[in-house]
Amino acid sequence: MCRRRWSSSRCFSPTSGRTPAATSASRSSDTVSRQRSPKPVRDSLPDSSGTAPIVERSAGGVVIRILEGSPHVLLIRDPYRKWGLPKGHLEEGESTAEAALREVREETGLYDLELGPDLGEIDWVFRRRGKQVQKYCRFYLMASTESEAQPQISEGITECRWLPVSDAVRTMAYDNARAVLEKGLECLRPPRDGHPLW
């Protein structure tokens, strides 16, 4: 159950804005082996117009580090110069938890990640080469003790920054990702030995 300790707002769903029961953390540590190059997970669903929009699934993390007794949030700046949370597509055979850890590591260079609660899923729609794409992204709360995140230019990440909670909320470009961050903060309890607990 998410506990309100760091924020005065209530727990809520990033997609609906309603207060949900907290979801349990997925703590899969299995390593997925592949014999060929990984592929993004995509499928298609028919809509009322008879066309089939592309559906893409991804995962990411709300990464927390305790600095001077208060939580700081890791934000990344993407190729569009927007600040947000690290995330990326699922590969074949991956769980969302595995994909979230892999993507955060690939985009930020952080490897000492502790996986926390499942924070739920957000979605958005955009067009790519004239085709409608429906994107779903599931986020997990994560903890890190590493001080320096390294933006992975090969992944399109131009900058990584640890920010205090209030600054992170103001800096983030997208409302749905901001809602995920606020939900993650609801799950924190005061840290012990430098680690946030959930």
NURO-182135 format. One record per atom (N, C-alpha, C): atom name; residue in three letters; x negated, y negated, z; residue number from 1. Coordinates in pm, whole numbers, plus 50000, padded with zeros to 5 digits. Each point is the difference from the previous one (the first is absolute). Example, Ala and Ser with C-alpha at 12.3 -4.5 7.8 and 13.67 -1.06 7.14 Angstrom:
% NURO-182135
ATOM:atome:residu:x:y:z:num
ATOM:N:ALA:48681:50569:50780:1
ATOM:CA:ALA:50089:49881:50000:1
ATOM:C:ALA:49910:49880:50000:1
ATOM:N:SER:50035:49895:49928:2
ATOM:CA:SER:49918:49881:50006:2
ATOM:C:SER:50077:49891:50073:2
% end
This chain:
% NURO-182135
ATOM:atome:residu:x:y:z:num
ATOM:N:MET:49915:50119:50000:1
ATOM:CA:MET:50085:49881:50000:1
ATOM:C:MET:49911:49876:50000:1
ATOM:N:CYS:50026:49908:49907:2
ATOM:CA:CYS:49924:49876:49999:2
ATOM:C:CYS:50031:49921:50127:2
ATOM:N:ARG:49898:49939:50056:3
ATOM:CA:ARG:50017:49923:50122:3
ATOM:C:ARG:49964:49854:49974:3
ATOM:N:ARG:50079:49908:50048:4
ATOM:CA:ARG:49972:49859:49981:4
ATOM:C:ARG:49903:49953:50107:4
ATOM:N:ARG:49875:49973:49962:5
ATOM:CA:ARG:49903:49950:50096:5
ATOM:C:ARG:49929:49875:49947:5
ATOM:N:TRP:49969:50000:49869:6
ATOM:CA:TRP:49921:49890:49946:6
ATOM:C:TRP:50087:49892:49937:6
ATOM:N:SER:50123:50031:49968:7
ATOM:CA:SER:50085:49905:49930:7
ATOM:C:SER:50132:49988:50071:7
ATOM:N:SER:50063:49884:49989:8
ATOM:CA:SER:50128:49981:50066:8
ATOM:C:SER:50118:50036:49912:8
ATOM:N:SER:49977:50031:49872:9
ATOM:CA:SER:50110:50038:49912:9
ATOM:C:SER:50031:50147:50014:9
ATOM:N:ARG:50118:50041:49954:10
ATOM:CA:ARG:50042:50139:50013:10
ATOM:C:ARG:49946:50084:49886:10
ATOM:N:CYS:49990:50133:50026:11
ATOM:CA:CYS:49966:50093:49893:11
ATOM:C:CYS:50108:49994:49894:11
ATOM:N:PHE:49963:50007:49872:12
ATOM:CA:PHE:50102:50002:49896:12
ATOM:C:PHE:49948:50071:49877:12
ATOM:N:SER:50094:50036:49913:13
ATOM:CA:SER:49965:50070:49877:13
ATOM:C:SER:49953:49900:49897:13
ATOM:N:PRO:49884:50026:49930:14
ATOM:CA:PRO:49952:49906:49901:14
ATOM:C:PRO:50089:49991:49878:14
ATOM:N:THR:50084:50100:49978:15
ATOM:CA:THR:50085:49996:49882:15
ATOM:C:THR:50136:49943:50030:15
ATOM:N:SER:50052:50021:50122:16
ATOM:CA:SER:50136:49956:50028:16
ATOM:C:SER:50007:49887:50100:16
ATOM:N:GLY:49893:49983:50081:17
ATOM:CA:GLY:50005:49900:50105:17
ATOM:C:GLY:50071:50048:50125:17
ATOM:N:ARG:50048:50126:50002:18
ATOM:CA:ARG:50070:50052:50117:18
ATOM:C:ARG:49903:50071:50091:18
ATOM:N:THR:50036:50012:50126:19
ATOM:CA:THR:49916:50068:50098:19
ATOM:C:THR:50018:50150:49988:19
ATOM:N:PRO:49894:50077:49965:20
ATOM:CA:PRO:50012:50144:49983:20
ATOM:C:PRO:49940:50074:50119:20
ATOM:N:ALA:50023:50130:50004:21
ATOM:CA:ALA:49923:50084:50091:21
ATOM:C:ALA:49861:50011:49942:21
ATOM:N:ALA:49900:49998:50084:22
ATOM:CA:ALA:49862:50007:49951:22
ATOM:C:ALA:49974:50137:49942:22
ATOM:N:THR:49920:50002:49892:23
ATOM:CA:THR:49964:50126:49939:23
ATOM:C:THR:49873:50052:50064:23
ATOM:N:SER:49984:50131:49997:24
ATOM:CA:SER:49880:50059:50059:24
ATOM:C:SER:49885:49993:49903:24
ATOM:N:ALA:49879:50001:50054:25
ATOM:CA:ALA:49881:49989:49917:25
ATOM:C:ALA:49973:50131:49930:25
ATOM:N:SER:49952:49988:49876:26
ATOM:CA:SER:49952:50116:49927:26
ATOM:C:SER:49851:50005:50017:26
ATOM:N:ARG:49947:50107:50055:27
ATOM:CA:ARG:49857:50006:50031:27
ATOM:C:ARG:49930:50111:49922:27
ATOM:N:SER:50035:50015:49875:28
ATOM:CA:SER:49940:50104:49920:28
ATOM:C:SER:49852:49972:49982:28
ATOM:N:SER:49917:50102:50024:29
ATOM:CA:SER:49856:49984:49980:29
ATOM:C:SER:49948:50095:49893:29
ATOM:N:ASP:50092:50066:49927:30
ATOM:CA:ASP:49959:50092:49897:30
ATOM:C:ASP:49932:49925:49887:30
ATOM:N:THR:49896:50061:49944:31
ATOM:CA:THR:49932:49943:49885:31
ATOM:C:THR:50058:50061:49874:31
ATOM:N:VAL:50042:49916:49907:32
ATOM:CA:VAL:50059:50048:49877:32
ATOM:C:VAL:49890:50016:49897:32
ATOM:N:SER:49982:50121:49950:33
ATOM:CA:SER:49899:50023:49898:33
ATOM:C:SER:50066:49997:49864:33
ATOM:N:ARG:49926:49949:49901:34
ATOM:CA:ARG:50054:49988:49866:34
ATOM:C:ARG:49898:50052:49900:34
ATOM:N:GLN:50048:50067:49897:35
ATOM:CA:GLN:49914:50053:49897:35
ATOM:C:GLN:49991:49906:49880:35
ATOM:N:ARG:50085:49897:49996:36
ATOM:CA:ARG:49999:49907:49889:36
ATOM:C:ARG:50017:49859:50054:36
ATOM:N:SER:49988:49903:49912:37
ATOM:CA:SER:50014:49862:50043:37
ATOM:C:SER:50138:49977:50058:37
ATOM:N:PRO:50008:49932:50114:38
ATOM:CA:PRO:50130:49977:50062:38
ATOM:C:PRO:50086:49909:49915:38
ATOM:N:LYS:50131:50022:50007:39
ATOM:CA:LYS:50095:49918:49926:39
ATOM:C:LYS:50094:49932:50097:39
ATOM:N:PRO:50041:49877:49968:40
ATOM:CA:PRO:50101:49935:50084:40
ATOM:C:PRO:50130:50079:49997:40
ATOM:N:VAL:50073:49995:50111:41
ATOM:CA:VAL:50129:50067:50006:41
ATOM:C:VAL:50104:49908:49939:41
ATOM:N:ARG:50062:50046:49890:42
ATOM:CA:ARG:50103:49923:49932:42
ATOM:C:ARG:50113:50094:49961:42
ATOM:N:ASP:50120:49949:49999:43
ATOM:CA:ASP:50111:50071:49941:43
ATOM:C:ASP:50098:49896:49949:43
ATOM:N:SER:50112:50044:49946:44
ATOM:CA:SER:50095:49904:49947:44
ATOM:C:SER:50141:50039:50037:44
ATOM:N:LEU:50082:49899:50019:45
ATOM:CA:LEU:50139:50019:50038:45
ATOM:C:LEU:50088:49924:49903:45
ATOM:N:PRO:50111:50058:49954:46
ATOM:CA:PRO:50089:49927:49909:46
ATOM:C:PRO:50072:49887:50073:46
ATOM:N:ASP:50026:49891:49930:47
ATOM:CA:ASP:50081:49894:50058:47
ATOM:C:ASP:50128:49983:49920:47
ATOM:N:SER:50082:49902:50036:48
ATOM:CA:SER:50130:49985:49937:48
ATOM:C:SER:49992:49964:49853:48
ATOM:N:SER:49886:49947:49955:49
ATOM:CA:SER:49986:49964:49860:49
ATOM:C:SER:49959:50118:49914:49
ATOM:N:GLY:49972:50113:50062:50
ATOM:CA:GLY:49958:50118:49925:50
ATOM:C:GLY:49850:50010:49984:50
ATOM:N:THR:49927:49896:50037:51
ATOM:CA:THR:49855:50007:49994:51
ATOM:C:THR:49947:50061:50128:51
ATOM:N:ALA:49876:50042:49998:52
ATOM:CA:ALA:49940:50065:50117:52
ATOM:C:ALA:49882:49918:50048:52
ATOM:N:PRO:50020:49917:50102:53
ATOM:CA:PRO:49887:49922:50052:53
ATOM:C:PRO:49894:50091:50061:53
ATOM:N:ILE:49878:49957:49992:54
ATOM:CA:ILE:49890:50073:50062:54
ATOM:C:ILE:50008:49981:50151:54
ATOM:N:VAL:49984:50108:50074:55
ATOM:CA:VAL:49995:49993:50146:55
ATOM:C:VAL:49859:50035:50045:55
ATOM:N:GLU:49937:49911:50074:56
ATOM:CA:GLU:49865:50024:50050:56
ATOM:C:GLU:50000:49999:50151:56
ATOM:N:ARG:49917:50088:50058:57
ATOM:CA:ARG:49995:50013:50146:57
ATOM:C:ARG:49858:49971:50048:57
ATOM:N:SER:49994:49925:50108:58
ATOM:CA:SER:49870:49960:50053:58
ATOM:C:SER:50006:49998:50152:58
ATOM:N:ALA:49886:49972:50062:59
ATOM:CA:ALA:49992:49998:50146:59
ATOM:C:ALA:49888:49906:50042:59
ATOM:N:GLY:50011:49948:50123:60
ATOM:CA:GLY:49900:49907:50048:60
ATOM:C:GLY:49999:49991:50151:60
ATOM:N:GLY:49923:49904:50051:61
ATOM:CA:GLY:49983:49991:50145:61
ATOM:C:GLY:50008:49859:50054:61
ATOM:N:VAL:50056:49990:50120:62
ATOM:CA:VAL:49989:49880:50083:62
ATOM:C:VAL:49885:50030:50096:62
ATOM:N:VAL:49882:49945:49972:63
ATOM:CA:VAL:49879:50034:50074:63
ATOM:C:VAL:49977:49894:50108:63
ATOM:N:ILE:49988:50048:50125:64
ATOM:CA:ILE:49986:49913:50117:64
ATOM:C:ILE:49862:50020:50063:64
ATOM:N:ARG:49939:49890:50040:65
ATOM:CA:ARG:49877:50004:50078:65
ATOM:C:ARG:50017:49904:50117:65
ATOM:N:ILE:49958:50042:50119:66
ATOM:CA:ILE:50011:49914:50117:66
ATOM:C:ILE:49873:49915:50012:66
ATOM:N:LEU:50017:49869:49998:67
ATOM:CA:LEU:49889:49905:50015:67
ATOM:C:LEU:50033:49905:50114:67
ATOM:N:GLU:49911:49994:50099:68
ATOM:CA:GLU:50019:49912:50115:68
ATOM:C:GLU:50137:50021:50065:68
ATOM:N:GLY:50040:50128:50005:69
ATOM:CA:GLY:50122:50036:50071:69
ATOM:C:GLY:50129:49982:49924:69
ATOM:N:SER:49994:49958:49875:70
ATOM:CA:SER:50123:49981:49924:70
ATOM:C:SER:49989:50069:49863:70
ATOM:N:PRO:50114:50043:49945:71
ATOM:CA:PRO:49997:50072:49872:71
ATOM:C:PRO:49972:49907:49883:71
ATOM:N:HIS:49915:50047:49911:72
ATOM:CA:HIS:49975:49934:49872:72
ATOM:C:HIS:50041:50098:49889:72
ATOM:N:VAL:50045:49944:49890:73
ATOM:CA:VAL:50053:50079:49889:73
ATOM:C:VAL:49908:49985:49880:73
ATOM:N:LEU:49975:50112:49930:74
ATOM:CA:LEU:49917:49996:49880:74
ATOM:C:LEU:50088:49970:49878:74
ATOM:N:LEU:49968:49891:49931:75
ATOM:CA:LEU:50066:49967:49874:75
ATOM:C:LEU:49899:50009:49886:75
ATOM:N:ILE:50051:50032:49882:76
ATOM:CA:ILE:49917:50003:49880:76
ATOM:C:ILE:50057:49902:49899:76
ATOM:N:ARG:49912:49947:49915:77
ATOM:CA:ARG:50046:49915:49890:77
ATOM:C:ARG:49992:50081:49872:77
ATOM:N:ASP:50113:50014:49933:78
ATOM:CA:ASP:50010:50088:49884:78
ATOM:C:ASP:49956:49928:49872:78
ATOM:N:PRO:50004:50070:49885:79
ATOM:CA:PRO:49955:49937:49875:79
ATOM:C:PRO:50082:49878:49960:79
ATOM:N:TYR:50121:49986:50056:80
ATOM:CA:TYR:50085:49884:49970:80
ATOM:C:TYR:49978:49886:50100:80
ATOM:N:ARG:49897:50016:50084:81
ATOM:CA:ARG:49963:49900:50101:81
ATOM:C:ARG:50107:49985:50108:81
ATOM:N:LYS:50076:50106:50023:82
ATOM:CA:LYS:50101:50002:50105:82
ATOM:C:LYS:49948:50078:50120:82
ATOM:N:TRP:50029:49951:50120:83
ATOM:CA:TRP:49959:50068:50122:83
ATOM:C:TRP:50107:50098:50044:83
ATOM:N:GLY:49957:50121:50033:84
ATOM:CA:GLY:50096:50102:50043:84
ATOM:C:GLY:49930:50114:50072:84
ATOM:N:LEU:50070:50112:50008:85
ATOM:CA:LEU:49951:50119:50069:85
ATOM:C:LEU:49935:50096:49900:85
ATOM:N:PRO:49895:50071:50040:86
ATOM:CA:PRO:49939:50098:49909:86
ATOM:C:PRO:50096:50114:49971:86
ATOM:N:LYS:50006:50039:49875:87
ATOM:CA:LYS:50093:50106:49958:87
ATOM:C:LYS:49960:50047:49861:87
ATOM:N:GLY:50060:50112:49956:88
ATOM:CA:GLY:49975:50050:49866:88
ATOM:C:GLY:50082:50124:49972:88
ATOM:N:HIS:49988:50050:49877:89
ATOM:CA:HIS:50085:50109:49954:89
ATOM:C:HIS:49967:50134:50065:89
ATOM:N:LEU:50099:50086:50006:90
ATOM:CA:LEU:49979:50139:50042:90
ATOM:C:LEU:49938:50077:49885:90
ATOM:N:GLU:49910:50092:50033:91
ATOM:CA:GLU:49948:50093:49902:91
ATOM:C:GLU:50071:50133:50014:91
ATOM:N:GLU:49994:50080:49895:92
ATOM:CA:GLU:50069:50129:50002:92
ATOM:C:GLU:49953:50085:50117:92
ATOM:N:GLY:50095:50056:50074:93
ATOM:CA:GLY:49967:50087:50112:93
ATOM:C:GLY:49978:49929:50131:93
ATOM:N:GLU:50000:49867:50001:94
ATOM:CA:GLU:49977:49925:50123:94
ATOM:C:GLU:50130:49975:50076:94
ATOM:N:SER:49990:49998:50132:95
ATOM:CA:SER:50109:49948:50082:95
ATOM:C:SER:49986:49847:50005:95
ATOM:N:THR:50105:49933:50044:96
ATOM:CA:THR:49990:49854:50011:96
ATOM:C:THR:49895:49959:50104:96
ATOM:N:ALA:49987:50076:50109:97
ATOM:CA:ALA:49900:49967:50102:97
ATOM:C:ALA:49859:50014:49943:97
ATOM:N:GLU:49974:50106:49925:98
ATOM:CA:GLU:49869:50019:49938:98
ATOM:C:GLU:49970:49887:49902:98
ATOM:N:ALA:50099:49965:49919:99
ATOM:CA:ALA:49981:49892:49903:99
ATOM:C:ALA:49973:49867:50068:99
ATOM:N:ALA:50073:49973:50108:100
ATOM:CA:ALA:49981:49874:50072:100
ATOM:C:ALA:49857:49988:50053:100
ATOM:N:LEU:49950:50106:50064:101
ATOM:CA:LEU:49863:49998:50052:101
ATOM:C:LEU:49898:49984:49887:101
ATOM:N:ARG:50018:50076:49892:102
ATOM:CA:ARG:49906:49992:49888:102
ATOM:C:ARG:49998:49860:49940:102
ATOM:N:GLU:50117:49943:49976:103
ATOM:CA:GLU:50006:49868:49937:103
ATOM:C:GLU:49939:49891:50088:103
ATOM:N:VAL:50027:50005:50129:104
ATOM:CA:VAL:49940:49900:50089:104
ATOM:C:VAL:49848:50013:49998:104
ATOM:N:ARG:49951:50123:50003:105
ATOM:CA:ARG:49854:50021:49995:105
ATOM:C:ARG:49943:49950:49868:105
ATOM:N:GLU:50066:50033:49890:106
ATOM:CA:GLU:49949:49960:49869:106
ATOM:C:GLU:50000:49849:49981:106
ATOM:N:GLU:50100:49932:50051:107
ATOM:CA:GLU:50012:49856:49976:107
ATOM:C:GLU:49921:49914:50098:107
ATOM:N:THR:49972:50053:50119:108
ATOM:CA:THR:49938:49917:50104:108
ATOM:C:THR:49865:50050:50049:108
ATOM:N:GLY:49965:50125:49968:109
ATOM:CA:GLY:49875:50056:50050:109
ATOM:C:GLY:50004:50041:50145:109
ATOM:N:LEU:50117:49998:50064:110
ATOM:CA:LEU:50014:50043:50140:110
ATOM:C:LEU:50025:50150:50005:110
ATOM:N:TYR:49922:50071:50084:111
ATOM:CA:TYR:50016:50146:50008:111
ATOM:C:TYR:50036:50049:50139:111
ATOM:N:ASP:49993:49916:50101:112
ATOM:CA:ASP:50030:50046:50136:112
ATOM:C:ASP:50148:49977:50032:112
ATOM:N:LEU:50087:50039:49911:113
ATOM:CA:LEU:50143:49970:50015:113
ATOM:C:LEU:50072:50105:50083:113
ATOM:N:GLU:50081:49952:50093:114
ATOM:CA:GLU:50088:50087:50079:114
ATOM:C:GLU:50142:49979:49951:114
ATOM:N:LEU:50064:50109:49960:115
ATOM:CA:LEU:50135:49992:49944:115
ATOM:C:LEU:50104:49991:50111:115
ATOM:N:GLY:50089:49904:49987:116
ATOM:CA:GLY:50108:49980:50097:116
ATOM:C:GLY:50136:50027:49940:116
ATOM:N:PRO:50104:49937:50054:117
ATOM:CA:PRO:50137:50029:49958:117
ATOM:C:PRO:50030:49963:49855:117
ATOM:N:ASP:50094:50073:49944:118
ATOM:CA:ASP:50059:49970:49870:118
ATOM:C:ASP:50088:49877:50017:118
ATOM:N:LEU:49974:49896:49921:119
ATOM:CA:LEU:50074:49874:50012:119
ATOM:C:LEU:50113:49987:49899:119
ATOM:N:GLY:50023:50105:49923:120
ATOM:CA:GLY:50109:49994:49904:120
ATOM:C:GLY:49954:49958:49861:120
ATOM:N:GLU:50097:49983:49913:121
ATOM:CA:GLU:49975:49979:49858:121
ATOM:C:GLU:50063:49870:49952:121
ATOM:N:ILE:49928:49931:49913:122
ATOM:CA:ILE:50057:49884:49932:122
ATOM:C:ILE:50003:50031:49851:122
ATOM:N:ASP:50077:49923:49925:123
ATOM:CA:ASP:50004:50021:49856:123
ATOM:C:ASP:50019:49866:49929:123
ATOM:N:TRP:49960:49997:49875:124
ATOM:CA:TRP:50018:49882:49916:124
ATOM:C:TRP:50003:50044:49854:124
ATOM:N:VAL:50048:49912:49915:125
ATOM:CA:VAL:50015:50028:49857:125
ATOM:C:VAL:49921:49896:49921:125
ATOM:N:PHE:49932:50047:49894:126
ATOM:CA:PHE:49931:49909:49910:126
ATOM:C:PHE:50000:50060:49861:126
ATOM:N:ARG:49953:49925:49903:127
ATOM:CA:ARG:49995:50049:49863:127
ATOM:C:ARG:49855:50012:49956:127
ATOM:N:ARG:49971:50110:49929:128
ATOM:CA:ARG:49867:50023:49946:128
ATOM:C:ARG:50016:50041:49854:128
ATOM:N:ARG:49942:49919:49912:129
ATOM:CA:ARG:50010:50025:49857:129
ATOM:C:ARG:50145:50026:49957:129
ATOM:N:GLY:50090:49917:50050:130
ATOM:CA:GLY:50140:50008:49961:130
ATOM:C:GLY:50080:50109:50068:130
ATOM:N:LYS:49939:50075:50088:131
ATOM:CA:LYS:50067:50111:50068:131
ATOM:C:LYS:50020:49966:50148:131
ATOM:N:GLN:50120:50028:50051:132
ATOM:CA:GLN:50026:49976:50142:132
ATOM:C:GLN:49930:50104:50086:132
ATOM:N:VAL:49934:49954:50104:133
ATOM:CA:VAL:49931:50088:50094:133
ATOM:C:VAL:50058:49978:50140:133
ATOM:N:GLN:50041:50109:50064:134
ATOM:CA:GLN:50046:49996:50138:134
ATOM:C:GLN:49888:50055:50087:134
ATOM:N:LYS:49949:49918:50090:135
ATOM:CA:LYS:49885:50039:50082:135
ATOM:C:LYS:50046:50022:50144:135
ATOM:N:TYR:49958:50113:50058:136
ATOM:CA:TYR:50026:50030:50141:136
ATOM:C:TYR:49866:50012:50070:136
ATOM:N:CYS:49987:49939:50117:137
ATOM:CA:CYS:49875:50006:50074:137
ATOM:C:CYS:50028:50025:50148:137
ATOM:N:ARG:49941:50107:50053:138
ATOM:CA:ARG:50014:50034:50141:138
ATOM:C:ARG:49876:49954:50076:138
ATOM:N:PHE:50021:49937:50115:139
ATOM:CA:PHE:49888:49947:50078:139
ATOM:C:PHE:49987:50072:50134:139
ATOM:N:TYR:49876:50005:50048:140
ATOM:CA:TYR:49967:50058:50131:140
ATOM:C:TYR:49919:49899:50080:140
ATOM:N:LEU:50024:49999:50130:141
ATOM:CA:LEU:49916:49922:50089:141
ATOM:C:LEU:49866:50072:50016:141
ATOM:N:MET:49891:49925:49998:142
ATOM:CA:MET:49866:50057:50014:142
ATOM:C:MET:49918:49913:50094:142
ATOM:N:ALA:49901:50063:50065:143
ATOM:CA:ALA:49907:49927:50085:143
ATOM:C:ALA:49858:50017:49946:143
ATOM:N:SER:49920:49895:50015:144
ATOM:CA:SER:49860:50005:49960:144
ATOM:C:SER:49916:49926:50103:144
ATOM:N:THR:49876:50048:50020:145
ATOM:CA:THR:49907:49929:50087:145
ATOM:C:THR:49887:49935:49920:145
ATOM:N:GLU:49998:50021:49870:146
ATOM:CA:GLU:49895:49941:49916:146
ATOM:C:GLU:50024:49850:49984:146
ATOM:N:SER:49892:49922:50008:147
ATOM:CA:SER:50014:49855:49995:147
ATOM:C:SER:50001:49944:49859:147
ATOM:N:GLU:49929:50066:49909:148
ATOM:CA:GLU:49985:49943:49867:148
ATOM:C:GLU:50067:50088:49896:148
ATOM:N:ALA:50107:49948:49942:149
ATOM:CA:ALA:50061:50066:49886:149
ATOM:C:ALA:49933:49947:49873:149
ATOM:N:GLN:49977:50089:49905:150
ATOM:CA:GLN:49933:49962:49877:150
ATOM:C:GLN:50098:50011:49883:150
ATOM:N:PRO:50034:49889:49936:151
ATOM:CA:PRO:50092:50008:49886:151
ATOM:C:PRO:49939:50083:49888:151
ATOM:N:GLN:50077:50092:49950:152
ATOM:CA:GLN:49952:50088:49895:152
ATOM:C:GLN:50041:49941:49865:152
ATOM:N:ILE:49904:49933:49937:153
ATOM:CA:ILE:50027:49930:49876:153
ATOM:C:ILE:50050:50096:49893:153
ATOM:N:SER:49948:50123:49999:154
ATOM:CA:SER:50043:50098:49901:154
ATOM:C:SER:50148:50035:50014:154
ATOM:N:GLU:50056:49977:50119:155
ATOM:CA:GLU:50143:50025:50023:155
ATOM:C:GLU:50084:49874:49977:155
ATOM:N:GLY:49936:49892:49956:156
ATOM:CA:GLY:50073:49877:49975:156
ATOM:C:GLY:50019:49912:50123:156
ATOM:N:ILE:49932:50034:50110:157
ATOM:CA:ILE:50013:49924:50124:157
ATOM:C:ILE:49889:49896:50005:157
ATOM:N:THR:50038:49873:50011:158
ATOM:CA:THR:49900:49894:49995:158
ATOM:C:THR:49956:49950:50137:158
ATOM:N:GLU:50079:50029:50104:159
ATOM:CA:GLU:49964:49953:50134:159
ATOM:C:GLU:50077:50079:50105:159
ATOM:N:CYS:49936:50024:50114:160
ATOM:CA:CYS:50064:50061:50118:160
ATOM:C:CYS:49981:49905:50117:160
ATOM:N:ARG:50101:49991:50086:161
ATOM:CA:ARG:49989:49905:50111:161
ATOM:C:ARG:50079:50050:50120:161
ATOM:N:TRP:49935:49998:50119:162
ATOM:CA:TRP:50070:50026:50126:162
ATOM:C:TRP:50061:49869:50049:162
ATOM:N:LEU:50130:50000:50025:163
ATOM:CA:LEU:50067:49878:50044:163
ATOM:C:LEU:50081:50025:50126:163
ATOM:N:PRO:50008:49900:50089:164
ATOM:CA:PRO:50094:50012:50111:164
ATOM:C:PRO:50142:50018:49945:164
ATOM:N:VAL:50085:50060:50081:165
ATOM:CA:VAL:50135:50035:49954:165
ATOM:C:VAL:50073:49880:49940:165
ATOM:N:SER:50003:49889:50069:166
ATOM:CA:SER:50076:49885:49951:166
ATOM:C:SER:49947:49950:49866:166
ATOM:N:ASP:49867:50000:49984:167
ATOM:CA:ASP:49941:49958:49873:167
ATOM:C:ASP:50032:50099:49889:167
ATOM:N:ALA:49996:50129:50032:168
ATOM:CA:ALA:50029:50102:49900:168
ATOM:C:ALA:50143:49988:49949:168
ATOM:N:VAL:50094:49979:50092:169
ATOM:CA:VAL:50140:49986:49960:169
ATOM:C:VAL:50018:49882:49905:169
ATOM:N:ARG:49933:49889:50028:170
ATOM:CA:ARG:50011:49882:49914:170
ATOM:C:ARG:49931:50018:49866:170
ATOM:N:THR:49892:50080:49998:171
ATOM:CA:THR:49917:50012:49880:171
ATOM:C:THR:50058:50097:49898:171
ATOM:N:MET:50071:50101:50046:172
ATOM:CA:MET:50049:50104:49909:172
ATOM:C:MET:50095:49942:49896:172
ATOM:N:ALA:49988:50052:49877:173
ATOM:CA:ALA:50074:49944:49888:173
ATOM:C:ALA:50142:50054:49986:173
ATOM:N:TYR:50025:50121:50050:174
ATOM:CA:TYR:50127:50067:49971:174
ATOM:C:TYR:50080:50025:50127:174
ATOM:N:ASP:50128:49966:49996:175
ATOM:CA:ASP:50086:50013:50118:175
ATOM:C:ASP:50016:50145:50044:175
ATOM:N:ASN:50013:50094:49904:176
ATOM:CA:ASN:50023:50140:50041:176
ATOM:C:ASN:49878:50058:50070:176
ATOM:N:ALA:49879:49963:49955:177
ATOM:CA:ALA:49878:50046:50068:177
ATOM:C:ALA:49986:49932:50137:177
ATOM:N:ARG:50042:49875:50009:178
ATOM:CA:ARG:49997:49929:50128:178
ATOM:C:ARG:50091:50070:50102:178
ATOM:N:ALA:50115:50049:49953:179
ATOM:CA:ALA:50091:50073:50089:179
ATOM:C:ALA:49936:50129:50050:179
ATOM:N:VAL:49923:50068:49915:180
ATOM:CA:VAL:49929:50121:50042:180
ATOM:C:VAL:49899:49967:50108:180
ATOM:N:LEU:49925:49893:49981:181
ATOM:CA:LEU:49902:49957:50101:181
ATOM:C:LEU:50069:49973:50133:181
ATOM:N:GLU:50110:49928:49997:182
ATOM:CA:GLU:50069:49967:50125:182
ATOM:C:GLU:50053:50125:50068:182
ATOM:N:LYS:50045:50097:49922:183
ATOM:CA:LYS:50045:50126:50059:183
ATOM:C:LYS:49883:50074:50064:183
ATOM:N:GLY:49883:50000:49932:184
ATOM:CA:GLY:49883:50064:50056:184
ATOM:C:GLY:49959:49940:50133:184
ATOM:N:LEU:50009:49869:50012:185
ATOM:CA:LEU:49963:49933:50125:185
ATOM:C:LEU:50093:50038:50114:185
ATOM:N:GLU:50124:50034:49967:186
ATOM:CA:GLU:50095:50044:50103:186
ATOM:C:GLU:49956:50133:50064:186
ATOM:N:CYS:49919:50076:49929:187
ATOM:CA:CYS:49961:50133:50047:187
ATOM:C:CYS:49875:49998:50087:187
ATOM:N:LEU:49935:49885:50014:188
ATOM:CA:LEU:49876:49993:50076:188
ATOM:C:LEU:50026:49985:50149:188
ATOM:N:ARG:49913:50063:50077:189
ATOM:CA:ARG:49993:49977:50144:189
ATOM:C:ARG:49863:49939:50030:189
ATOM:N:PRO:49982:49942:50119:190
ATOM:CA:PRO:49870:49939:50031:190
ATOM:C:PRO:49886:50101:49983:190
ATOM:N:PRO:49886:49956:49944:191
ATOM:CA:PRO:49890:50091:49969:191
ATOM:C:PRO:49926:50050:50123:191
ATOM:N:ARG:49941:50117:49984:192
ATOM:CA:ARG:49907:50054:50099:192
ATOM:C:ARG:49871:50035:49929:192
ATOM:N:ASP:49889:49956:50056:193
ATOM:CA:ASP:49869:50027:49940:193
ATOM:C:ASP:49993:49952:49856:193
ATOM:N:GLY:50064:49890:49969:194
ATOM:CA:GLY:49989:49942:49867:194
ATOM:C:GLY:50093:50057:49897:194
ATOM:N:HIS:50080:50102:50036:195
ATOM:CA:HIS:50090:50062:49902:195
ATOM:C:HIS:50145:49964:50030:195
ATOM:N:PRO:50075:49958:49897:196
ATOM:CA:PRO:50143:49983:50023:196
ATOM:C:PRO:50065:50137:50014:196
ATOM:N:LEU:50101:50009:50083:197
ATOM:CA:LEU:50073:50125:50019:197
ATOM:C:LEU:50143:49982:49953:197
ATOM:N:TRP:50054:50108:49949:198
ATOM:CA:TRP:50139:49994:49955:198
ATOM:C:TRP:50079:50114:50059:198
% end
